[in-house]
Amino acid sequence: MPTPPPAGYVRVTAGRCTAIARAELEDDARALLAEGTIYEAAARNLGARALAGRGVAYSIALPVTGARVVVRHNRHGGLFAPITKDYFLPPTRAPYELAVALRLAALGVRTPQVLMYGIENVHLLLRRADVVTLEVMGGRDLASYLMPGEVPALRAEAWRATRDLVRSLNAAGARHHDLNVKNVLLTDGEGGLVAWVLDVDRVRFGQASAASVRVGNATRLLRSARKWRDERGAVVDEGELAELGAQRDEIREL
């Protein structure tokens, strides 16, 4: 038997595809699946805006409610990506991503809301998956604030917001195994920039001590920033990195 959807979500099935969607977006899910998979529908959308990443994602307006969303097709990364491509064993990573996003939001960590995901049955045991998140408007990733030409005060503000985000991850006991400068999104808030964490299917809970979570999150982000400095000419101030690195050594349990 399929796992029941989380509270507030419904299941929609069409042919070989199934979607788990927010209840108020059920008609949107049906309209998207009527065109094949969710990702195929997004790619054919005349108003779609292509977004760069691991494969192309699309920013679209949902066909019924008009909500602005980002549609991603899940793909494997790493050494075996040319072989594994976009094939996953059930249940794929999509249900976990939804569960993590809901848990992070409940714990006060900013992350784009997962509005729906779609699973396509492929062959006997393989699946493909698409994930739909609410688009965070006006956002820029941390990497863009590190490039030459950025206003130093804005770069410092971006690092301040990023440190706040890392603290919230630490407080939630959330270890992000791919926390990098592209997975931190910054938007304007009432008191300055605020940071959002992306790619939360790489987040794990309860697998390490609080100290290990702090060390892991800070170390991973520091390594990413230095790599962008060394390979792409990013402007990275060691003083800013030192402030982030200090979070690894905080004695107080967050």
N, C-alpha and C positions, 0 to 999 in steps of 0.2 A: 504493500500500500504506500502511495506517495506520502511524504511528510506534510502535515497540514501547514498552510501558510501562516506567517506570524499574524498576530492580532492587527487588524486594520488592512490586511492584504487579502486578495482573492486569487483564485486560480482560473486561468482562461486557456482553453485548448482549441487548436485549429490544425487539423492534419497531423504532421509530424512534430509540431511545435507546441510548447506550453509556455505560458507566461505567468509569473507571480507579480501582481501589480497592486498598488494602493487601490483600495476599494473605489475611491472617487475617480480613478483613472481606468476603470474596467472597460469603458467604451473605447478609450484610446488604445488599450492593449488589443482589443478585438480588431480595431481598424488597422493597426500595424500588422498583425498576424494575417490579415486578409491578403496582404501583399507578399507573403512568404515569411521570412524571419524578420525580427525587429530591425536588425542591422541592414538587411536588404531594403526594407521600407525606408529607412533613414537615408541610405545612399541614393535612392531614387527621388527623394524629396527635392523639389525644384528650389526650395528656399534653404537647403542645407548649406552650412558653412563647414568646410573641412578643417580639422584640427590635427596638427602634427603630433606624433607620438610613436609608440610601438604599433605600427599600422595606423591607418587613418580613423579618427573618430569624427562624429558629425554632431554639430549643434543644429537642432531643429525645433520647430514649434510642434507640439503634439497635435494630431489631426482634429481632435474633438474639443479639448479644453484650451488648447493654445499655449499651454505651459512651455517655457523654454527649457530644453533638456540637452544633455550630452549622451550620445549613444556610442558605446564602445563594444567592439568584438573581442572577446578574450582570446589571447594568443600566448603560447608558451614563449619564454625567453631562455637564454642560456645556450650552452654548447649543442644541445640536441634539438633546438628550435626548428632547424630545417627538416627534421624528421617528424617531430611531434606536431608541428604546425599549430593548428587551432583545434586539435582533437583532444578530448578529455574523457576520462572514465566518469560515469555518473557518481555523485550528483553534480560534478564540475565545481569550480570555485565560486560560482555566482551565489548560491544560497549562503555560503560562509561570508561573502562580502556584505550581503544584506544584514546578516546577523551581527557582524562586527560594527557596521555603520550604526545600527540601532543601539548597540551597547555603548559605543563611544559617545553618541549624542546624549544618552541617558546619564553618562558620567561627566558631561560638560566639555567634551573635546569637539571642536568644530571640524566637521567633515561633511561634504555634500551629501544630501539625502538620497538614498537609493530608492527610486520611485517604482522601478520594476526590473525584472530580468526575464530573459527568454532562453529556453533550452530547446535545441533541435536534435531529434533522434537521428543519428547517422549510423548506418549499418546496424549491427546487432548490439554491440556493447559501447559504442563511441557516441559522444555528444559534442555539440558546439554550443557556445553560450554568448549571449549579449547582455550588457548591463546598461541601464538607463538611470542617470543621476540628474537631479535638479541642477541646472546651470547656475553657477555662482557668477553673477554679472560683474564686469569691471575688474576681474582679478588678473594678477600677474604672478608668475612663479618667482621664487626667491632667486633663481638663476639670473633672471632679467635685471634684478636690482644690483647684481654683482658685476655687470659688464661695464667696460670703460664708457665714460660719458654720463653715467648716472650721478644725480646730485648726492654728494656725500651725506647730507642730512637724511635723505630718503633711504639711503643704504643702511645707515645706522638705525633708522626706525624699523626697517624690514628685519634687521637682526634682533631688535628688541622684541618685536612681535613673534618672531620665530622662537626665541628663548621661552616666551610665555607658552607657546604651543607645546614645546618639548616638556615643559614642566607639567602641563595638563596631561600629556601622555604618560609621564612618569607617575603622576598621582592616580591615574586610572589603572596602573599596572600593565600598560599596553606597550609591548616591545615591537617596534616597527622594523622589520628586517630589511627594508629597502628605503629607509628614510634618507632622502637626498634632496638636493637643491631644486630639482624639478617636481618633487612631490610635496612641496610647501607652496600653497597658494595664498597670496596676500590681497586683501581688499580694504577699502576705507571703512573705518568704524567711527563711532562717536568720539572716541578719545585718541584717534590715530589709526594706524594700520592694525588689522587683525589677521591672524594666520589660520589656514585650514590645512588639514592633512589629507593627502590623496593616496590612491592605491592601497586601500585598507585591507585588501585580501592578504597582504603580507604582514598584518598585525597578528600577534599571538598574545594570549592572556594566560597567566598562571603557570608558565613554563620556567620562570626564573624568579629569583629574589628581587626585592625592590632595588637593591644596589645594582644587581646585574642589569635590570631594565634601564636604570639611569646611565650606566656605563655604555650599554649597547646602543641606546638611542643617540647619545651625544657623539660617541665614537664614529658611528655610521655617517652622521651628518657632517662631522668635521672632515672625514676622509673625502666625502663628496665635494665639499667646498674647496679643499686643497687640490683635488683632481681638476676641478674647473679652472683654478688658478694656473696650474702647471700646463694643462693641455689646451685651454681656450682663452687664456689671457684675462680671466676674471680678476677683479680687484678685490682681494681678500685681506682684510686687516687682521694681523695676528692678535691684536688686542681684543677685537670682537670674538675671535675664535677662543681666546683664553677665557672670556666670560662664559661662553657656551661650555667649554671644557670643564669649568669649575662645577657645573652641575653634576659631573660624574663623581665629584668628591664631597658633595653635600652630606653631612652626617645626619641631618634631620631626615627622618623617613617621610617622604612626600605622600 
